[in-house]
Amino acid sequence: MIADLRDQGFKVSLWQYTYFTPKNELFKEIVDQGYAVENEGGKQPFEDAVLDMSDPAAVKWYQDKLAALLKMGVGAIKVDFGEGAPINGMYSSGRTGLYEHNLYPLRYNKAVSEITKQTTGESIIWARSAWAGSQRYPLHWGGDAENTDSAMAAELRGGLSFGLSGFTYWSHDVGGFVDKAPRDLYRRWMAFGVLTSHTRAHGTPPREPWEYDEGLTSDFRKALELRYSLMPYIYAQAKDSSAKGFPMLRTLFFEFPNDKTSWLVEDEYMFGESLLVAPLFREGASSRDVYLPPGKWFDYQSGKVFEGGRWHSIAAGDIPIVLMVRDHSVVPLVKPAQHTSAIDWKNVELKVFSSDGANAMGKFSLPDGRLEDLTVGRGVLRNDPLRGAVKWTVGK
């Protein structure tokens, strides 16, 4: 089944963690082999057996288990928990939990990422806990958020802080995790979710939009089609951000450090270098006050132009979010596809946003190509770094 799904374009992510209950069939094996963390008295600190990630033999045993799943066609492993390593444990490294507790997530992330890379050629994981260095093993998500507007806003604040800590990629559970997502919240949160480096709708069921109604299903489709149309932009920005150690979701002051107001805004963000995103954090909202840094800005959904360096009340479009484009930007687009492997990279449109017709700039890369800079001036592509590999059309 997993292999069949993979062939249809679905990549299955499997949930697991490194704490094994006594009822788990692997519990006895872990304890008998000495792979579990023990305390000074030689006993388990918890009822569960906690896999000692500082023990190379335990890591090898664990990776072999995951490799078997990955070989079946599993796309990614969810690296859940990791923050509960026993403080009073004595680890194989010879150190106590005072040292190993915070290091545990890094060892955990590394183990799963490396075996995934070795088995599938891709190193992506979906991790909850992290430590300094975990940015080498993307990606991470914001944990089990409540299904509230305040939790949605808190997820963004946490993600922006996470990005400033050196992490390029970050995601969150669209709609919140704890309960069934309220319809209006789910609709607004999905619009936010598709403009994140990675998108996931996960939590207490139902999560399928068609289990709500046709209207929400249509809204989800529009939001997802926006994401898929922006995939060339997202991919190029991800590639550039990763190479530079930049976050994909950036505080405004990251791009505008000399603008004092940008240092005070915590409910908007730059998605890469050209797009400004302002989610709707209030029930029933169809517009919001948005601060635009200096320069001109284009409303992506309406095409209206706004002057920056000030606040504006801006209405959201059909997709319930405010999405602005920086002046003099080139945004590469494609037609939406059923999955990323089905994207037609031979038909890319360059959407040019220039208030005065002067040069506009952007970035582009084919999945198997290098990152290239683009320059468009007065409707003409000044440089064609791909040398005709892509059919270019210039939008306005």
Secondary structure, DSSP 8 states (H G I E B T S, - for coil): -HHHHHHTT---EEEE-SEE-TTSTTHHHHHHTT-B-EETTSS-SSSSEEB-TT-HHHHHHHHHHHHHHHHTT--EEEE---TT--TTEE-TTS-BHHHHHHHHHHHHHHHHHHHHHHHHS----EES---TTGGGS--EE-----SSHHHHHHHHHHHHHHHHTT-S-EE-BTT-SSS---HHHHHHHHHHHTTSSS-B--SSS---GGGT-HHHHHHHHHHHHHHHHTHHHHHHHHHHHHHHT--SEE-HHHH-TT-GGGGG--S-EEETTTEEEEE--STT-SEEEEEE-SSEEEETTT--EEESSEEEEEE--SSSEEEEEETTEEEEE----SSGGG--TTEEEEEEE-SSS--EEEEE--TTS--EEEEEETTEES--TTTTSSEEEEE-
